[in-house]
Amino acid sequence: MSYLIDTDRLPMTCEDSLIAATALHHAHTIVTRDLSHFKHADVPALDPTAL
């Protein structure tokens, strides 16, 4: 099941929102191959394939 949350007209799934919130709360960096999911979440994110 996937829900979309409209933040500034940019949809973010509920799952991605929970991941971003958890990373922000614990001051962690998200490691993902698809940075577009988090580019507007104001959370540090890293693509391991770009290293």
C-alpha positions as CSV (number, residue, x, y, z in Angstrom):
1,M,0.0,0.0,0.0
2,S,1.4,3.4,-0.9
3,Y,0.1,6.8,0.0
4,L,1.3,10.1,-1.4
5,I,1.8,13.1,0.8
6,D,1.7,16.4,-1.0
7,T,4.5,18.7,0.2
8,D,4.9,21.8,-2.0
9,R,3.3,19.8,-4.8
10,L,6.0,17.2,-4.7
11,P,4.7,13.8,-3.8
12,M,6.5,11.6,-1.3
13,T,5.4,8.2,-0.3
14,C,4.6,7.4,3.3
15,E,7.5,4.9,3.4
16,D,10.0,7.5,2.2
17,S,8.6,10.0,4.7
18,L,9.2,7.6,7.6
19,I,12.8,6.9,6.4
20,A,13.5,10.6,6.1
21,A,12.1,11.4,9.5
22,T,14.0,8.6,11.1
23,A,17.3,9.7,9.5
24,L,16.7,13.3,10.6
25,H,15.8,12.3,14.2
26,H,18.9,10.2,14.6
27,A,21.2,12.5,12.5
28,H,21.9,9.8,10.0
29,T,22.5,9.9,6.3
30,I,20.3,7.9,3.9
31,V,22.2,5.6,1.6
32,T,20.1,5.0,-1.6
33,R,20.6,4.6,-5.3
34,D,17.6,6.8,-6.0
35,L,18.3,10.2,-4.5
36,S,15.3,11.7,-6.2
37,H,13.1,10.3,-3.5
38,F,14.7,12.5,-0.8
39,K,16.0,15.6,-2.7
40,H,13.2,17.8,-1.2
41,A,13.2,16.2,2.2
42,D,16.2,18.3,3.6
43,V,17.9,15.1,4.8
44,P,21.5,14.1,4.0
45,A,21.5,11.4,1.3
46,L,24.3,9.5,-0.4
47,D,24.3,7.4,-3.6
48,P,26.9,4.6,-3.0
49,T,27.2,3.9,-6.8
50,A,28.4,7.5,-7.3
51,L,31.5,7.1,-5.2
